[in-house]
């Protein structure tokens, strides 16, 4: 629905179609008046048509006398015309009075009224009501036309954001704010000529475009001069004199952009940069800053899409028993189903930067619980290891909210406490409360790095300890001190009944060394890479582990 289509229908006598268009645009200025005018035209037209057909019982419209005295006069003339037609049809001579001509004048008046309304509506659609300047839509359209007329000349567009308008409104009231805006418009109009376009693009934002410069330096000088004029303007308010303070962003045609839409976007971007980092100055559009910001915004949008669309799935990496090569469990590793994130760490870092880590963790917990519910029967006694980013979901009430079968699912879960989780006392309390309610296992992940240290091991006393890959990498070449450290940890864990996992096993030598040291379980690319389906080791791999376990005297229980 739009006003312009309605006006075209009205001028062509399609009153029903015109009324439909106007009623669909009631929120726009002048729409209600146009509806009233259309109804009047329709009724008068129907009345005139009835008279032309000789229907002398037709009555003039009564609802629209408020339009103008012309309508009252027109009604009387129509009645007189009807009587004259009746007398003429009876053989009496036709009077010399040109009532048909006067009827035509009345209809012309209505048409003139409609055309006046159309012009007013078109003006309102393209201009800011308060200042009379072009609005953003009309400005961009005028900008395109200017570039087409003189494509070989330079142009400059600057977006101007008023920095202290809010202060004036809050301190002195909106009347003073209106005065402030009128002074801004006066200052901007000082640069106005036939090659300059002015617009109010938002409540406290204005735009100026000037075209026809011979070089970039002249174009930039125009922007600098107008900034000086603007910032030297003062407003006398009741209790103080306020100087206009504004931040300006500038883009030059054709150096920065070749089209009006892009030029406008670039100037606005430069203005926002000034307002964020150096208010009250002028900044030329910088493509490097723009690309960096655009990449950030794009990645933020991709993260929102991931969270809203639940665009993640899980890859499963086997955790293998070093006694006989059987599968003890699988670590569920989050993966994006879109190509926008290079790794899970990439997702986590962006989510943390955007304060959306809780939403991401909730999504992953809910999805892994849904997956577990569907695969419990096939898992048997195998465990699913899953990272708890924070301690929030180490809570029975939270788990209950995730899935109605949380108790059965938790029996196959191993909640991995990652090294970023902090607050040791609170973490230990949560784990004690969780163990009192459900049969889930707790594992400390990446032991030996950052927060995953000996203090956490003592406080939590986990069922499983995962030794970080830093200690496993090239363990067969490691100095005696490193191997002694691992041996002491393993002795402590065996005495407490804690299973140990060697993370990041990538070679045969590393596998042999961790078996020799007495690790219970191992995980790494040498054994199996993460896969979207649950996988077992090959017969050859099982034989390899069995041979090594026998060679180093591992228990066969």
C-alpha positions in Angstrom: 0.0 0.0 0.0 1.3 3.5 -0.8 0.0 7.0 -1.1 1.3 7.7 -4.6 -0.7 4.8 -6.1 -3.8 5.9 -4.3 -3.5 9.4 -5.7 -3.1 8.1 -9.2 -6.3 6.0 -8.7 -8.1 9.0 -7.3 -7.2 11.3 -10.2 -8.4 8.6 -12.7 -11.7 8.1 -10.9 -11.0 4.7 -9.4 -12.3 5.7 -6.0 -12.6 2.2 -4.4 -9.0 1.3 -5.3 -7.8 4.8 -4.1 -9.6 4.4 -0.8 -8.0 0.9 -0.2 -4.5 2.4 -0.7 -5.1 5.4 1.5 -6.7 3.3 4.3 -3.6 1.0 4.2 -1.4 4.0 4.9 -3.2 5.7 7.7 0.0 6.2 9.7 1.4 8.5 7.0 0.8 12.3 7.0 -2.3 13.3 5.0 -3.7 9.8 4.6 -6.8 10.5 6.7 -7.6 13.6 4.7 -7.1 11.8 1.5 -9.6 9.1 2.6 -12.2 11.8 3.4 -11.6 13.5 0.1 -11.9 10.2 -1.8 -15.2 9.3 -0.2 -16.5 12.8 -1.1 -15.4 12.4 -4.7 -17.0 9.0 -4.9 -20.3 10.1 -3.4 -20.5 13.2 -5.5 -19.6 11.3 -8.7 -22.3 8.7 -8.0 -24.7 11.5 -7.3 -23.9 13.3 -10.6 -24.2 10.0 -12.5 -27.6 9.3 -10.9 -28.8 12.8 -12.0 -27.5 12.3 -15.5 -29.6 9.1 -15.7 -32.7 11.1 -14.6 -32.9 9.8 -11.0 -34.5 12.8 -9.4 -34.8 11.0 -6.1 -31.1 11.1 -5.7 -30.0 13.0 -2.6 -26.8 15.0 -2.3 -24.1 13.7 0.2 -24.5 15.0 3.7 -21.3 13.8 5.3 -18.8 16.0 3.6 -20.0 19.6 4.0 -16.9 20.4 6.0 -14.6 20.2 2.9 -15.5 23.6 1.5 -18.3 25.9 0.4 -17.6 24.8 -3.2 -19.3 21.4 -2.4 -22.4 23.1 -1.1 -22.6 25.3 -4.2 -22.0 22.3 -6.4 -24.8 20.3 -4.7 -27.2 23.2 -5.4 -26.1 23.5 -9.0 -26.6 19.8 -9.5 -30.2 20.0 -8.2 -30.9 23.0 -10.4 -29.4 21.2 -13.4 -31.7 18.3 -12.7 -34.7 20.6 -12.7 -33.5 22.3 -15.9 -33.0 18.9 -17.6 -36.5 17.9 -16.6 -38.0 21.1 -17.9 -36.0 20.8 -21.1 -37.2 17.2 -21.6 -40.8 18.5 -21.3 -40.2 21.0 -24.1 -39.3 24.1 -22.2 -36.3 26.1 -23.5 -32.9 25.5 -21.8 -31.8 28.5 -19.6 -28.6 30.3 -20.7 -26.9 29.6 -17.3 -23.9 27.3 -17.9 -24.5 24.9 -15.0 -22.6 22.2 -16.8 -19.6 24.5 -17.0 -20.0 25.3 -13.3 -20.2 21.6 -12.6 -17.0 21.1 -14.4 -15.4 23.9 -12.3 -16.4 22.1 -9.2 -14.9 18.8 -10.3 -11.8 20.7 -11.3 -11.6 22.1 -7.8 -11.7 18.6 -6.4 -9.0 17.5 -8.8 -6.9 20.5 -7.8 -7.3 19.6 -4.1 -6.2 16.0 -4.8 -3.1 17.3 -6.7 -2.2 19.6 -3.9 -2.5 16.7 -1.4 -0.3 14.6 -3.6 2.4 17.3 -3.8 2.3 17.7 0.0 2.6 14.0 0.6 5.5 13.7 -1.9 7.2 16.6 -0.1 6.7 15.0 3.3 8.0 11.7 2.0 11.3 13.3 1.0 11.9 15.9 3.7 12.4 16.2 7.4 9.3 17.8 8.8 11.2 19.8 11.5 14.1 21.3 9.4 12.7 21.1 5.9 16.0 19.4 4.8 16.0 16.3 2.7 15.6 13.0 4.5 18.0 10.1 4.1 16.1 8.5 1.2 15.8 11.6 -0.8 19.5 12.5 -0.1 20.8 9.2 -1.4 18.6 9.6 -4.5 19.9 13.1 -5.1 23.5 11.8 -4.5 23.1 9.2 -7.3 21.8 11.8 -9.7 24.7 14.2 -8.9 27.3 11.4 -9.6 25.6 10.6 -12.9 25.6 14.2 -14.1 29.3 14.8 -13.5 31.1 11.5 -13.1 34.5 13.0 -13.9 34.5 15.5 -11.1 35.4 15.0 -7.4 32.8 15.0 -4.6 32.9 15.0 -0.8 30.3 13.6 1.6 30.5 14.3 5.3 28.3 12.8 7.9 27.9 15.0 11.0 26.9 13.7 14.4 25.9 16.2 17.0 27.8 15.4 20.2 26.1 17.7 22.7 22.5 17.7 21.5 21.6 15.2 24.3 23.2 17.5 26.9 21.1 20.4 25.7 17.9 18.4 25.7 18.6 16.9 29.1 19.8 20.2 30.7 17.7 22.9 29.1 14.7 21.1 27.6 13.6 20.1 24.2 12.7 23.6 23.1 16.3 24.6 23.5 17.2 21.4 21.7 15.0 22.5 18.8 16.8 25.9 18.8 20.1 24.1 18.7 19.1 22.1 15.7 17.9 25.2 13.9 21.3 26.8 14.4 23.0 23.7 13.0 20.8 23.9 9.9 21.6 27.6 9.5 25.3 26.8 9.7 25.1 24.0 7.2 23.0 26.2 4.8 25.9 28.6 4.6 27.6 26.2 2.3 24.5 25.4 0.2 24.4 26.0 -3.5 23.1 24.2 -6.6 25.8 21.6 -6.3 25.4 20.9 -2.6 22.9 18.6 -1.0 21.9 18.9 2.7 19.9 16.2 4.7 18.9 15.3 8.2 19.6 11.6 8.2 18.6 10.9 11.8 17.6 12.7 15.0 21.1 14.1 15.7 22.8 13.3 12.4 23.1 15.4 9.2 24.8 14.8 5.9 26.3 17.2 3.3 27.4 16.3 -0.2 29.2 18.7 -2.5 30.2 17.9 -6.1 32.2 19.4 -8.9 35.7 19.7 -7.4 38.7 19.4 -9.7 40.8 17.4 -7.2 40.7 15.5 -3.9 42.4 18.3 -2.0 39.7 20.9 -2.9 37.0 18.4 -1.8 38.6 17.8 1.6 39.2 21.6 2.0 35.4 22.1 1.6 34.7 19.6 4.4 37.3 21.2 6.7 36.0 24.7 6.1 32.4 23.7 6.9 33.6 21.9 10.0 35.1 25.1 11.2 32.0 27.1 10.4 29.9 24.6 12.3 32.1 24.4 15.4 32.4 28.2 15.6 28.6 28.5 15.8 27.2 29.3 19.3 23.6 29.2 20.6 22.4 31.6 23.3 20.4 29.5 25.7 18.6 30.9 28.8 21.3 30.1 31.2 24.4 29.6 29.1 26.0 30.0 25.7 26.5 26.6 24.0 28.9 25.9 21.2 28.0 23.3 18.6 30.1 20.2 19.1 30.1 17.6 16.3 32.0 14.6 15.0 32.5 14.4 11.2 33.2 11.4 9.0 34.3 12.1 5.4 34.3 10.0 2.2 35.5 11.3 -1.1 34.2 10.4 -4.6 35.7 8.6 -6.5 38.7 7.9 -4.3 36.8 6.1 -1.6 33.7 4.9 -3.4 32.1 5.1 -6.8 28.4 4.9 -5.8 26.2 7.1 -3.6 25.1 4.3 -1.3 28.6 3.1 -0.6 29.9 6.7 -0.1 27.1 7.3 2.4 27.9 4.1 4.3 31.6 4.9 4.4 31.1 8.5 5.7 28.8 7.2 8.4 31.3 4.6 9.4 34.0 7.2 9.7 31.7 9.4 11.8 31.0 6.5 14.2 34.7 5.8 14.6 35.2 9.5 15.5 32.4 9.4 18.0 33.8 6.2 19.6 37.4 7.2 19.9 38.0 11.0 19.2 34.8 13.0 19.6 34.7 16.5 18.0 37.2 15.8 15.2 37.0 15.0 11.5 38.1 11.6 10.2 38.6 10.5 6.6 37.2 7.0 5.8 39.8 4.3 6.5 39.3 1.1 4.5 41.5 -1.0 6.8 39.6 0.0 9.9 36.3 -0.6 8.0 37.4 -4.1 6.9 38.4 -5.0 10.4 35.1 -3.8 11.9 33.1 -5.4 9.1 34.9 -8.7 9.9 34.0 -8.4 13.6 30.4 -7.6 12.8 30.2 -10.5 10.4 31.6 -12.9 12.9 29.2 -11.6 15.6 26.3 -12.3 13.1 27.7 -15.7 12.4 27.8 -16.5 16.1 24.2 -15.4 16.5 23.2 -17.6 13.6 25.1 -20.5 15.2 23.3 -20.1 18.5 19.8 -19.5 17.1 20.1 -22.2 14.4 21.8 -24.7 16.8 24.5 -25.1 14.1 26.8 -27.4 16.0 27.4 -31.1 16.1 29.9 -33.4 17.9 32.9 -35.4 16.8 33.9 -38.3 19.0 37.5 -39.3 19.8 38.1 -42.7 21.4 39.6 -42.9 24.9 41.4 -46.3 24.9 42.2 -48.7 27.7 46.0 -49.4 27.8 45.4 -52.9 29.2 43.7 -54.5 26.3 42.9 -51.8 23.6 39.2 -51.7 24.4 37.2 -48.4 24.2 36.6 -46.9 27.6 34.7 -43.9 26.2 34.7 -41.0 23.8 35.4 -37.4 24.2 32.6 -35.3 22.6 34.2 -32.4 20.8 32.1 -29.5 19.6 32.2 -28.6 15.9 30.4 -25.9 13.9 28.4 -27.0 11.0 29.2 -23.8 9.2 32.6 -22.8 7.6 32.8 -19.5 9.5 34.7 -20.9 12.5 38.2 -22.4 12.1 38.1 -24.3 15.4 36.1 -24.8 18.6 38.6 -22.5 20.3 37.6 -19.8 17.7 34.0 -20.2 18.7 34.7 -20.1 22.4 36.9 -17.0 22.1 34.3 -15.1 20.1 31.5 -16.2 22.5 33.5 -15.0 25.5 34.3 -11.7 23.8 30.6 -11.2 23.1 29.5 -12.3 26.6 27.6 -15.2 25.0 29.6 -18.0 26.5 26.6 -19.0 28.8 24.3 -19.3 25.8 26.9 -21.5 23.9 27.4 -23.7 26.9 23.7 -24.2 27.4 23.3 -25.1 23.8 26.1 -27.7 23.8 25.0 -29.3 27.1 21.4 -29.6 25.9 22.4 -31.0 22.5 24.8 -33.6 24.0 22.1 -34.7 26.5 19.7 -35.1 23.6 22.3 -37.1 21.7 23.0 -39.3 24.8 19.3 -40.0 25.2 19.1 -41.4 21.7 22.3 -43.5 22.0 22.3 -44.8 25.6 21.4 -48.3 24.6 24.3 -48.6 22.1 26.8 -47.0 24.5 26.5 -49.8 27.1 29.0 -48.9 29.8 31.1 -46.6 27.6 31.5 -43.1 28.9 31.1 -39.8 27.1 33.6 -37.2 28.2 32.3 -33.6 27.9 33.9 -30.2 28.8 32.2 -28.1 31.4 33.2 -24.6 30.4 32.0 -23.2 33.7 30.7 -24.8 36.9 27.1 -23.8 36.1 26.0 -27.2 34.8 27.6 -29.1 37.6 24.3 -28.7 39.4 21.4 -31.1 39.6 18.8 -28.4 39.0 20.5 -27.2 35.9 20.8 -30.8 34.6 17.2 -31.5 35.3 16.2 -28.5 33.2 18.2 -29.8 30.3 16.6 -33.2 30.0 14.0 -35.3 31.9 16.3 -38.4 31.8 19.2 -36.5 33.3 19.9 -39.2 35.9 20.2 -42.1 33.5 22.2 -40.0 31.1 24.6 -38.8 33.8 25.6 -42.4 34.6 27.4 -42.5 31.3 28.8 -38.9 31.5 32.3 -37.7 32.5 32.2 -34.0 33.2 35.6 -32.6 32.3 36.7 -29.6 34.4 38.8 -27.5 32.0 41.7 -25.4 33.1 39.7 -22.1 32.7 37.2 -22.9 35.4 38.2 -21.0 38.6 37.1 -20.5 42.2 38.4 -23.7 43.8 36.2 -23.7 46.9 33.0 -23.1 45.0 33.9 -25.7 42.4 34.7 -28.3 45.1 31.3 -27.6 46.8 29.4 -28.0 43.6 31.1 -31.3 42.8 30.3 -32.7 46.2 26.6 -31.7 45.8 26.5 -33.2 42.3 28.0 -36.6 43.4 25.4 -36.8 46.2 22.6 -36.7 43.5 23.9 -38.4 40.4 26.4 -41.1 39.4 28.4 -38.9 36.9 32.2 -39.1 36.9 34.4 -36.0 37.2 37.6 -35.6 35.3 40.2 -32.9 35.5 41.3 -31.9 32.0 44.7 -30.6 30.8 46.3 -31.4 34.2 49.5 -29.5 34.7 48.4 -26.3 32.9 47.1 -23.1 34.5 44.3 -23.9 37.0 44.4 -27.6 36.5 47.1 -28.1 39.2 47.8 -30.2 42.2 45.6 -28.0 44.4 42.6 -28.8 42.2 43.5 -32.5 42.2 43.5 -32.5 46.0 40.3 -30.5 46.4 38.2 -32.4 43.9 39.6 -35.9 44.0 38.3 -36.7 40.6 37.5 -40.2 39.2 39.7 -39.4 36.2 42.8 -37.3 35.6 43.8 -36.3 32.1 47.4 -35.4 31.8 48.0 -32.5 29.4 49.7 -33.3 26.0 52.6 -31.0 27.0 53.9 -33.8 29.3 53.2 -36.6 26.7 54.8 -35.0 23.7 58.1 -36.8 23.0 57.9 -38.4 26.5 60.3 -41.1 25.3 63.0 -38.4 24.9 62.0 -36.4 28.0 64.6 -35.7 30.8 64.5 -37.8 33.9 62.9 -35.0 35.9 59.8 -34.9 33.7 59.3 -38.6 33.8 59.8 -38.6 37.5 57.1 -36.0 37.9 54.7 -38.1 35.9 55.6 -41.2 37.9 54.8 -39.5 41.2 51.5 -38.3 39.9 50.6 -41.8 38.6 51.6 -43.3 42.0 49.3 -40.9 43.8 46.4 -41.5 41.5 46.7 -45.3 41.8 46.7 -45.0 45.6 43.4 -42.9 45.4 41.8 -45.1 42.7 41.9 -42.3 40.1 42.2 -43.4 36.5 44.8 -41.5 34.4 44.6 -40.5 30.7 47.5 -39.7 28.5 46.4 -36.9 26.2 47.8 -36.2 22.7 49.5 -39.6 22.0 50.7 -39.2 18.4 53.5 -41.8 17.9 54.3 -45.4 18.6 57.1 -44.3 20.9 54.8 -42.1 23.0 52.2 -44.9 23.2 54.9 -47.3 24.4 56.2 -44.8 27.0 52.8 -44.0 28.6 52.1 -47.8 28.8 55.5 -48.3 30.4 54.8 -45.4 32.9 51.6 -47.1 34.0 48.9 -44.8 32.5 45.4 -46.4 32.5 44.0 -44.8 29.3 45.2 -42.9 26.3 43.8 -40.5 23.7 45.4 -39.1 20.6 45.7 -39.0 16.8 47.9 -42.1 16.8 45.0 -44.1 18.1 42.1 -42.4 16.4 41.1 -39.0 15.1 37.8 -37.4 16.1 34.9 -38.7 13.9 31.2 -37.9 13.7 30.4 -41.6 14.3 31.6 -43.8 17.2 34.6 -45.8 16.0 36.6 -48.8 17.5 40.3 -49.4 17.1 41.5 -51.7 14.4 42.6 -55.3 15.2 46.2 -54.2 14.5 46.0 -51.4 17.0 44.5 -53.6 19.7 47.3 -56.2 19.1 49.9 -53.4 19.3 48.6 -52.2 22.7 48.3 -55.8 24.0 51.9 -56.6 23.0 53.2 -53.4 24.6 51.2 -54.0 27.8 52.6 -57.5 28.1 56.1 -56.3 27.4 55.9 -53.7 30.2 54.2 -56.0 32.6 50.8 -54.2 32.6 48.0 -56.0 34.3 45.7 -58.0 32.1 42.7 -57.7 34.4 
